[in-house]
Amino acid sequence: MEAAMKAITYERFGGPERLRYEEIAKPAPAEGEILVRVRAASVNPLDWHLLRGKPRLIRLSADVKGHRPMRPGRDVAGTIEAVGPNVNGLRVGDDVFGAAQGAFAEYLCGHESSFIAKPPTISFEDAAATPIAGLTALQALRDSGRLRAGQNVLINGAAGGVGTFAVQIARTMGAEVTAVCSASSAPCVEQLGADRIIDYRSEDFTADAGRYDLVVDLIGNHSFGRLKRILAPDGRVAAVGGGSGAYRLGRWLLRTLAAAAASRLTRRRVVMTVSRLDGEDLAYLGELIASGRVRPVIDRRFPLAEVAEAMRYLGAGHARGKVVIIA
Ligand SMILES: NC(=O)c1ccc[n+]([C@@H]2O[C@H](COP(=O)([O-])OP(=O)(O)OC[C@H]3O[C@@H](n4cnc5c(N)ncnc54)[C@H](OP(=O)(O)O)[C@@H]3O)[C@@H](O)[C@H]2O)c1
């Protein structure tokens, strides 16, 4: 008889009510792949977009090779249970973390290049919280933003999954950090090392003309004209995310591409961050966490059977740090 496992699946794009917790065939690793026993996974806005299937272009990525049912979840940490042919770097029994499709399940298969060894002192939950949010924060600050020690960075959306990493990583880079979040998130963000906090409900941070070398925008609720106004000469906006509530991504993407193109010939640049799964960067994040310089912030934990609840919670737009699934 074919081995089975519990997994979250969906047949049609839509809201969290489409998600089913069911028994499906346990996968077997193909060439270059590892089979991971999932210990923890985490939820990202990307999972929300892939579930909604909006903008429509994103369906190509959710619906890999037209397979049904679709399998949500990307960020994952677990233990290798089997390896396929030609897997060279990782072995059965290794604890790993990374990102691959179908993380909201007891098992998943992914290419070995999508994973790295988990440092033994990091918990599975912290490891699962890190890949997409941590890599996005690091790459927005370092690559899109070219942040250097002593510079001033403002992080709009500092209390969320990416923001809580960005505040801490910017501090490790020696920057002065201004964090924009609600008053209720302020104590958490302050603990992460923010030098200054702006409550977006009572203060408009775009009034501070000429102050920042870098604005990391995770919310997209101000025009790029206003964001550029608060930049120092040669400053940059790293445009990471936008939309509101249900994350209306399509309109934000068009607006950002236009602003980035228009800014190419100006001193104050808008750069769109598109994060990538990079093993060296993930290993660097692992070192920062293992050494205690960065701490993944976990807001809530949900069992695998309650992924729909976890998605609803994230989709409401006020998660404080990461939402983790325990498999
Ligand atoms: N470009 C890429 O490669 C990439 C990669 C990852 C993520 N993203 C995008 O980046 C964005 C952030 O991702 P995430 O994982 O951090 O999302 P998230 O965890 O869902 O963000 C939630 C946070 O947003 C804050 N927030 C809500 N409204 C705000 C406002 N008006 N001003 C300031 N903060 C506000 C909330 O803080 P309060 O509770 O304090 O209100 C909450 O802590 C998303 O749009 C996502 O799609 C892009």
The ligand as an SDF file (V2000), in Angstrom:
LIG
                    3D

 48 52  0  0  0  0  0  0  0  0999 V2000
    9.6260   41.6690   -2.8260 N   0  0  0  0  0  0  0  0  0  0  0  0
    9.8140   40.5110   -2.2150 C   0  0  0  0  0  0  0  0  0  0  0  0
   10.6320   39.6800   -2.6440 O   0  0  0  0  0  0  0  0  0  0  0  0
    9.0280   40.2280   -0.9660 C   0  0  0  0  0  0  0  0  0  0  0  0
    9.3840   39.1840   -0.1280 C   0  0  0  0  0  0  0  0  0  0  0  0
    8.6810   39.0160    1.0690 C   0  0  0  0  0  0  0  0  0  0  0  0
    7.6180   39.8810    1.3700 C   0  0  0  0  0  0  0  0  0  0  0  0
    7.2700   40.8440    0.4840 N   0  0  0  0  0  0  0  0  0  0  0  0
    6.1790   41.7830    0.7730 C   0  0  0  0  0  0  0  0  0  0  0  0
    6.5910   42.6230    1.8470 O   0  0  0  0  0  0  0  0  0  0  0  0
    5.4590   43.0160    2.5900 C   0  0  0  0  0  0  0  0  0  0  0  0
    5.7230   42.7230    4.0520 C   0  0  0  0  0  0  0  0  0  0  0  0
    5.8350   41.3230    4.2670 O   0  0  0  0  0  0  0  0  0  0  0  0
    5.7190   40.7440    5.7360 P   0  0  0  0  0  0  0  0  0  0  0  0
    5.9900   39.2940    5.6810 O   0  0  0  0  0  0  0  0  0  0  0  0
    6.4990   41.6070    6.6670 O   0  0  0  0  0  0  0  0  0  0  0  0
    4.1470   41.0110    5.9990 O   0  0  0  0  0  0  0  0  0  0  0  0
    3.3430   40.9200    7.3470 P   0  0  0  0  0  0  0  0  0  0  0  0
    4.1180   40.1480    8.3550 O   0  0  0  0  0  0  0  0  0  0  0  0
    1.9750   40.4690    7.0080 O   0  0  0  0  0  0  0  0  0  0  0  0
    3.2590   42.4630    7.8380 O   0  0  0  0  0  0  0  0  0  0  0  0
    2.3970   42.7550    8.8740 C   0  0  0  0  0  0  0  0  0  0  0  0
    2.8320   44.0510    9.5630 C   0  0  0  0  0  0  0  0  0  0  0  0
    2.4620   45.1870    8.7810 O   0  0  0  0  0  0  0  0  0  0  0  0
    2.3060   46.2630    9.6900 C   0  0  0  0  0  0  0  0  0  0  0  0
    1.4570   47.3100    9.1480 N   0  0  0  0  0  0  0  0  0  0  0  0
    0.1750   47.1990    8.7120 C   0  0  0  0  0  0  0  0  0  0  0  0
   -0.2610   48.4010    8.2720 N   0  0  0  0  0  0  0  0  0  0  0  0
    0.7720   49.2800    8.4400 C   0  0  0  0  0  0  0  0  0  0  0  0
    0.9480   50.6690    8.1560 C   0  0  0  0  0  0  0  0  0  0  0  0
   -0.0270   51.4170    7.6200 N   0  0  0  0  0  0  0  0  0  0  0  0
    2.1490   51.2290    8.4380 N   0  0  0  0  0  0  0  0  0  0  0  0
    3.1570   50.5160    8.9820 C   0  0  0  0  0  0  0  0  0  0  0  0
    3.0450   49.1830    9.2870 N   0  0  0  0  0  0  0  0  0  0  0  0
    1.8670   48.5940    9.0090 C   0  0  0  0  0  0  0  0  0  0  0  0
    1.6540   45.6490   10.8940 C   0  0  0  0  0  0  0  0  0  0  0  0
    2.0800   46.3770   12.0140 O   0  0  0  0  0  0  0  0  0  0  0  0
    1.0270   46.8800   13.1300 P   0  0  0  0  0  0  0  0  0  0  0  0
    0.3340   45.6360   13.6490 O   0  0  0  0  0  0  0  0  0  0  0  0
    1.8930   47.5670   14.1150 O   0  0  0  0  0  0  0  0  0  0  0  0
    0.0350   47.7430   12.4030 O   0  0  0  0  0  0  0  0  0  0  0  0
    2.1700   44.2110   10.9150 C   0  0  0  0  0  0  0  0  0  0  0  0
    3.1260   44.0050   11.9220 O   0  0  0  0  0  0  0  0  0  0  0  0
    4.2600   42.2520    2.0010 C   0  0  0  0  0  0  0  0  0  0  0  0
    3.5780   43.1210    1.1210 O   0  0  0  0  0  0  0  0  0  0  0  0
    4.8980   41.1240    1.2200 C   0  0  0  0  0  0  0  0  0  0  0  0
    4.1030   40.7100    0.1270 O   0  0  0  0  0  0  0  0  0  0  0  0
    7.9520   41.0460   -0.6610 C   0  0  0  0  0  0  0  0  0  0  0  0
  1  2  1  0
  2  3  2  0
  2  4  1  0
  4  5  1  0
  4 48  2  0
  5  6  2  0
  6  7  1  0
  7  8  2  0
  8  9  1  0
  8 48  1  0
  9 10  1  0
  9 46  1  0
 10 11  1  0
 11 12  1  0
 11 44  1  0
 12 13  1  0
 13 14  1  0
 14 15  2  0
 14 16  1  0
 14 17  1  0
 17 18  1  0
 18 19  2  0
 18 20  1  0
 18 21  1  0
 21 22  1  0
 22 23  1  0
 23 24  1  0
 23 42  1  0
 24 25  1  0
 25 26  1  0
 25 36  1  0
 26 27  1  0
 26 35  1  0
 27 28  2  0
 28 29  1  0
 29 30  1  0
 29 35  2  0
 30 31  1  0
 30 32  2  0
 32 33  1  0
 33 34  2  0
 34 35  1  0
 36 37  1  0
 36 42  1  0
 37 38  1  0
 38 39  2  0
 38 40  1  0
 38 41  1  0
 42 43  1  0
 44 45  1  0
 44 46  1  0
 46 47  1  0
M  CHG  2   8   1  16  -1
M  END
$$$$
